[in-house]
Amino acid sequence: MAAIIVLVGLSAFFSSSEIAMFSLAKHRVDSMVEEGIPGAERVKSLKDDPHRLLVTILVGNNIVNIAMSSLATGLLAVLDFGAGESVLISTFGITTLVLLFGESAPKSYAIENTESWSLRIARPLKYAELLLLPLVILFDHLTRLVNRITGGQTAIETTYVTRDEIQNLIETGEREGVIEEEEREMLDRIFRFNSTIAKEVMTPRLDMTAVPKDATIDEAIETCVQADHERVPVYDGNLDNIIGIVNIRNLVREKYYGERGVGIADIVSPTLHVPESKNVDELMAEMQDTRMQMVVVIDEFGTTEGLITLEDMVEEIVGDILEGDEEEPFEAVGENTYLVRGEVNIDEVNEMLDIELPEGEEFETLAGFIFNRAGRLVEEGEEISYNDIIIRIEQVDNTRIMKARIQTNAGIEAADGDEDEDENGGDEEAEVEPDT
């Protein structure tokens, strides 16, 4: 009986070793070695040949389980059980014992204590490899041969770091003070960058500054200066027919050093027209390859939707780059109260204010969300609510929502106010009134 208990313990050892060693990320092993943690070098040497490590564990575990079953059958035969009864009791009894104490329990423990258990079992696992070396070498070569014949890969452990692992490292780094909040936000934006499309980054058509191709050099320069833009698109007839981009430096050079009679159309540079669904990481690479600073975004019908500059894409990673007297997209104006520009994307609003406004295909900006909720044009002073969030329209230019005031946790504050009124015996209902 004592021998069976020992064999169950060995089965638990090999089972937990498999989970612990193959759940431990390679980059974490390298970190432990650099930190000088005792046993880390031994863990690294085992994981350097994951194929042999797996063969060692499987050979050891199978030998133990076969020995356990044979021993139990022999023990039952000695106790005068019949051959059929011995096999039946041994099969079901040992299977239950192995599943519970040799597989489930040790593997669950190894999952919860991957790092510490790997360090603890590395030495005995190395001894097991040496003890079983002839069998390990034999089965190692046989399995590699079978893999080659069947066209399989010989590698059994990935060497790359997954996206989730990197994000977990970033979160851990911020909690431990290694990474600042601003750095974490930038890294988060990098992860979102490859899933961002042109429509989410572009300057919309309504905000575009452009010049007609028949404009004079002086008119084009004046347009650039007034808009504070280095480059502007040039169109033929209307914005749906953009023929290229003109640079203020070229305009100034042409004005003072160029030939007489040269027009905008003669110095315009070609540009790309990209669909609004194009990923910005691909677009950035394409713009770098073609050395273009500005591209035009079009919809499925070829209509101009907006434009994108390299600066727009850089801002997706580092945040807004403000110039001159340009206003901040977010401004804290009170406790849980913020003034937000209407063109800010909903996902940015949610991230900055730690709220959960819905994101839909019908809209992408705060202004779009407000119009979607209202179902009509809105005026200054109007308010809409969503869960515990109150949004007040602060500035409207014609039909455009320029700014809105967002108050978060409004429902919680209102509930606190109701409790105070109940304590004071008040029966009046709380009302939301526009600021005066």
C-alpha positions in Angstrom: 0.0 0.0 0.0 2.9 2.3 0.8 4.3 1.7 -2.6 1.0 2.8 -4.3 1.0 6.0 -2.2 4.6 6.7 -3.4 3.6 6.1 -7.0 0.6 8.4 -6.7 2.9 11.0 -5.4 5.3 10.5 -8.3 2.3 10.8 -10.7 1.3 14.0 -9.1 4.9 15.3 -9.4 5.1 14.6 -13.2 1.6 15.9 -13.9 2.2 19.2 -12.0 5.6 19.5 -13.6 4.2 19.5 -17.1 1.7 22.3 -16.3 4.1 24.4 -14.3 7.0 24.2 -16.8 5.0 24.8 -19.9 2.8 27.6 -18.4 5.8 29.6 -17.3 6.5 32.2 -20.0 10.0 32.3 -21.5 10.4 36.0 -20.9 9.6 35.4 -17.2 12.3 32.7 -16.9 14.8 35.1 -18.4 13.8 37.7 -15.9 14.2 35.3 -13.0 17.7 34.4 -14.2 18.6 38.1 -14.4 17.3 38.6 -10.9 19.5 35.8 -9.6 16.6 33.8 -8.2 17.8 30.4 -6.9 16.9 27.6 -9.2 16.1 29.8 -12.2 19.1 28.7 -14.2 18.0 25.1 -13.7 14.5 25.9 -14.9 16.0 27.7 -17.9 18.2 24.7 -18.9 15.1 22.4 -18.8 13.0 24.8 -20.9 15.8 25.4 -23.4 14.9 21.9 -24.8 11.1 21.8 -24.4 10.8 18.6 -26.6 13.1 16.6 -24.3 11.5 18.1 -21.2 8.0 16.9 -22.4 9.4 13.4 -23.3 11.0 13.1 -19.8 7.7 14.0 -18.1 5.6 11.7 -20.2 7.9 8.7 -19.9 8.2 9.2 -16.2 4.4 9.6 -15.7 3.6 6.6 -17.9 6.1 4.3 -16.1 4.6 5.4 -12.7 1.0 4.8 -13.8 1.7 1.4 -15.4 3.7 0.3 -12.3 0.8 1.5 -10.1 -1.7 -0.5 -12.0 0.4 -3.6 -12.1 1.2 -3.4 -8.4 -2.5 -3.0 -7.5 -3.5 -6.0 -9.7 -0.8 -8.1 -8.1 -1.8 -7.0 -4.6 -5.4 -7.9 -5.2 -4.4 -11.3 -6.5 -2.5 -12.0 -3.3 -5.6 -11.1 -1.3 -7.4 -14.0 -3.1 -9.4 -11.9 -5.5 -10.2 -13.5 -8.8 -8.3 -12.5 -11.9 -11.3 -10.7 -13.4 -12.2 -9.0 -10.1 -8.5 -7.9 -9.7 -8.4 -6.3 -13.1 -11.8 -4.6 -12.6 -11.0 -3.2 -9.2 -7.5 -2.2 -10.2 -8.7 -0.4 -13.3 -11.5 1.6 -11.7 -9.7 2.1 -8.4 -6.4 3.2 -9.7 -8.0 5.4 -12.4 -10.0 7.2 -9.8 -7.0 7.6 -7.6 -4.8 8.9 -10.4 -7.4 11.3 -11.8 -8.0 12.9 -8.4 -4.6 12.8 -6.7 -2.3 12.3 -9.6 -3.8 14.7 -12.2 -6.6 17.1 -11.2 -5.4 18.3 -7.8 -1.6 18.7 -8.6 -2.3 20.4 -12.0 -4.7 22.8 -10.3 -2.0 23.6 -7.8 0.6 24.1 -10.5 -1.6 26.5 -12.4 -2.0 28.7 -9.3 1.7 28.5 -8.3 3.4 28.2 -11.7 6.6 30.2 -10.8 7.3 28.9 -7.3 6.5 25.3 -8.2 8.7 25.4 -11.3 11.6 26.5 -9.2 10.9 23.8 -6.6 10.6 20.8 -9.0 13.4 21.8 -11.4 16.1 19.9 -9.5 14.2 16.6 -9.1 13.0 16.8 -12.7 16.6 17.1 -13.8 17.5 14.0 -11.8 14.5 12.2 -13.4 15.8 13.1 -16.8 19.3 11.6 -16.0 17.7 8.5 -14.5 15.5 7.9 -17.5 18.1 9.1 -20.0 18.2 6.0 -22.3 14.4 6.0 -22.6 14.2 9.7 -23.0 16.8 9.7 -25.8 15.0 6.8 -27.6 11.5 8.3 -27.4 12.8 11.8 -28.2 14.3 10.6 -31.5 11.3 8.5 -32.3 8.8 11.3 -31.8 10.9 13.7 -33.8 11.1 11.1 -36.6 7.3 10.7 -36.5 6.9 14.5 -36.7 9.1 14.7 -39.7 7.3 11.8 -41.5 3.9 13.4 -40.8 5.1 16.9 -41.8 4.5 18.2 -38.3 6.6 20.9 -36.5 9.2 19.7 -34.0 8.8 22.8 -31.8 6.2 22.3 -29.0 6.5 25.6 -27.2 6.0 29.0 -28.7 8.9 31.4 -28.4 6.9 34.6 -29.0 5.2 36.7 -26.3 1.4 37.0 -26.7 -0.5 40.2 -26.8 -2.2 39.4 -23.5 1.1 38.7 -21.8 2.4 42.1 -22.8 -0.8 43.9 -21.7 -0.6 42.1 -18.3 3.0 43.1 -18.0 2.0 46.7 -18.6 -0.7 46.6 -16.0 1.6 45.0 -13.5 4.3 47.6 -14.3 1.8 50.4 -13.6 0.7 48.9 -10.3 4.2 48.5 -9.1 5.2 52.0 -10.1 7.6 50.9 -12.9 5.4 52.5 -15.6 3.8 55.9 -15.3 0.1 56.4 -16.1 1.0 58.5 -19.2 3.3 55.7 -20.4 0.6 53.1 -19.9 -1.9 55.2 -21.8 0.5 55.5 -24.7 1.2 51.8 -24.7 -2.6 51.1 -24.7 -3.0 53.4 -27.7 -0.3 51.5 -29.5 -2.2 48.3 -29.0 -5.4 49.9 -30.3 -3.6 51.4 -33.3 -3.7 48.3 -35.6 -7.5 48.0 -35.1 -8.2 51.7 -35.8 -9.6 52.6 -39.2 -9.2 55.8 -41.3 -12.7 57.0 -40.5 -11.9 57.2 -36.8 -8.8 59.3 -37.3 -9.6 61.6 -40.2 -10.4 65.3 -40.1 -14.1 65.3 -41.3 -15.1 66.9 -44.6 -16.9 69.7 -42.7 -13.6 70.8 -41.1 -11.4 70.5 -44.2 -9.7 73.6 -45.6 -9.1 73.3 -49.4 -8.5 75.6 -52.4 -9.8 75.3 -55.9 -7.3 74.6 -58.7 -8.1 77.9 -60.4 -7.1 79.9 -57.3 -4.1 82.3 -57.5 -0.9 81.7 -55.7 -1.7 84.6 -53.3 -5.1 83.2 -52.5 -3.7 79.8 -51.7 -1.0 81.3 -49.5 -3.7 83.3 -47.7 -5.8 80.2 -47.2 -2.9 78.3 -45.6 -2.0 81.2 -43.3 -5.6 81.8 -42.1 -6.1 78.1 -41.5 -2.7 77.7 -40.0 -2.0 74.7 -42.2 1.2 73.8 -44.0 -0.6 71.8 -46.6 -4.1 71.9 -48.1 -5.9 69.8 -50.7 -6.6 71.2 -54.1 -10.0 70.4 -55.8 -11.5 70.7 -59.2 -15.1 71.8 -59.1 -15.9 70.5 -55.6 -14.4 68.5 -52.7 -15.4 65.2 -54.3 -12.8 65.8 -57.0 -9.5 66.4 -55.1 -6.6 66.4 -57.5 -3.7 66.7 -55.1 -2.0 68.6 -52.3 -0.2 71.9 -52.3 2.5 72.9 -49.8 2.9 76.5 -48.5 6.6 76.4 -49.0 6.2 75.6 -52.7 3.6 78.3 -52.9 6.0 80.9 -51.4 8.9 79.8 -53.6 6.7 79.9 -56.7 5.5 83.4 -55.8 9.0 84.9 -55.4 11.2 82.8 -57.6 8.8 81.1 -60.1 7.8 81.9 -63.6 4.9 84.3 -64.3 1.6 82.7 -65.2 2.1 79.5 -63.1 -1.1 78.4 -61.3 -1.9 76.1 -58.5 -2.6 73.2 -60.9 1.0 73.4 -62.1 2.6 72.9 -58.6 0.1 70.5 -57.0 1.5 67.2 -55.7 -0.4 63.9 -56.1 -2.0 62.3 -53.1 -3.6 59.0 -52.2 -7.4 58.3 -52.0 -8.1 55.6 -49.4 -11.3 54.0 -48.2 -12.6 55.0 -44.8 -12.3 51.4 -43.6 -8.5 51.2 -44.2 -6.4 50.3 -41.1 -4.2 53.2 -40.1 -1.2 51.1 -39.4 -1.2 49.9 -43.0 -1.9 53.5 -44.2 1.0 54.9 -42.2 3.4 52.4 -43.8 2.0 53.3 -47.2 2.4 57.0 -46.6 6.0 56.5 -45.4 6.8 54.4 -48.5 5.3 57.0 -50.9 6.5 60.0 -48.8 3.1 61.5 -48.6 2.1 63.7 -45.6 -1.6 63.9 -46.4 -4.2 61.6 -47.9 -7.9 61.9 -48.8 -10.5 59.5 -47.3 -13.4 58.5 -49.5 -16.5 56.4 -48.9 -17.8 53.5 -51.0 -19.3 55.9 -53.5 -16.1 57.8 -54.0 -17.3 60.8 -52.1 -14.7 62.7 -50.0 -15.3 62.0 -46.3 -12.2 63.8 -44.9 -8.4 63.8 -44.9 -5.6 62.3 -42.8 -2.1 63.6 -42.1 0.8 61.8 -40.6 0.3 64.0 -37.5 -3.2 62.6 -37.1 -1.8 59.1 -36.9 1.0 60.1 -34.6 -1.5 61.7 -32.2 -3.3 58.3 -32.1 -0.2 57.0 -30.3 1.1 60.0 -28.3 -2.1 61.9 -27.8 -3.2 65.2 -29.1 -0.4 67.6 -30.2 -1.9 71.1 -29.6 -0.6 74.2 -31.4 -0.9 77.9 -30.6 -4.2 78.7 -29.0 -5.8 75.3 -29.9 -8.1 74.2 -27.1 -7.8 71.1 -25.0 -10.2 68.3 -26.0 -11.0 67.7 -22.3 -11.2 70.3 -19.6 -12.1 69.5 -16.0 -14.5 72.3 -14.8 -15.7 70.8 -11.5 -16.0 67.6 -9.5 -16.8 64.8 -11.9 -17.6 67.4 -14.5 -15.8 68.0 -17.8 -16.0 70.2 -20.9 -15.4 68.0 -24.0 -15.2 69.0 -27.6 -17.9 67.5 -29.8 -15.5 65.9 -32.4 -13.8 63.8 -29.8 -14.2 60.1 -30.4 -16.5 58.1 -28.1 -13.7 55.7 -27.2 -11.5 58.6 -26.1 -14.3 60.0 -24.0 -14.8 56.6 -22.3 -11.1 56.2 -21.7 -10.4 59.7 -20.3 -13.5 59.9 -18.1 -13.7 56.2 -17.2 -17.3 55.9 -18.4 -19.1 53.6 -20.8 -21.0 55.5 -23.4 -22.1 53.1 -26.2 -20.1 52.9 -29.4 -22.2 52.3 -32.6 -21.8 52.2 -36.3 -24.1 55.2 -36.7 -21.7 57.5 -34.8 -18.1 57.7 -33.7 -17.9 61.1 -31.8 -19.5 62.7 -28.8 -21.5 64.9 -31.1 -22.7 61.9 -33.0 -23.8 60.2 -29.8 -25.8 63.3 -28.7 -27.6 63.5 -32.1 -28.3 59.8 -32.0 -29.8 60.0 -28.5 -31.8 63.2 -29.3 -33.0 62.1 -32.7 -32.9 65.8 -33.9 -30.9 68.9 -33.9 -30.1 70.2 -30.4 -29.7 73.7 -29.0 -27.4 75.1 -26.3 -28.5 74.4 -22.8 -30.3 71.2 -23.6 -29.4 68.1 -21.6 -29.6 64.4 -22.2 -28.9 61.6 -19.8 -27.5 58.1 -20.1 -27.3 55.9 -17.0 -25.5 58.0 -14.4 -24.2 60.5 -16.9 -25.7 63.9 -17.8 -24.6 65.7 -20.9 -25.3 69.3 -21.4 -24.8 71.0 -24.8 -22.7 74.1 -24.1 -21.8 75.4 -27.6 -23.5 75.0 -31.0 -22.3 76.5 -34.3 -25.1 76.4 -36.8 -26.0 72.7 -36.6 -22.7 71.5 -35.2 -22.1 70.6 -31.5 -18.8 72.2 -30.6 -18.7 71.6 -26.8 -20.6 69.6 -24.3 -20.4 69.4 -20.5 -20.3 65.9 -19.1 -21.2 65.1 -15.5 -20.4 61.6 -14.4 -21.8 59.7 -11.4 -24.8 62.1 -11.6 -27.2 59.3 -10.6 -25.2 58.5 -7.5 -25.0 62.1 -6.5 -28.8 62.5 -7.0 -29.4 59.4 -4.9 -27.2 60.9 -2.1 -29.2 64.1 -2.4 -32.5 62.2 -2.1 -31.3 60.4 1.0 -30.4 63.8 2.6 -33.9 65.1 1.8 -35.5 62.0 3.2 -33.5 62.5 6.4 -34.7 66.1 6.6 -38.3 65.2 5.9 -38.3 66.8 2.4 -40.8 65.6 -0.2 -39.7 67.6 -3.2 -38.4 65.7 -6.3 -34.9 66.6 -7.6 -34.9 68.3 -11.0 -32.2 68.9 -13.5 -32.1 72.5 -14.6 -29.9 74.3 -17.1 -27.1 76.4 -15.8 -27.7 80.1 -15.9 
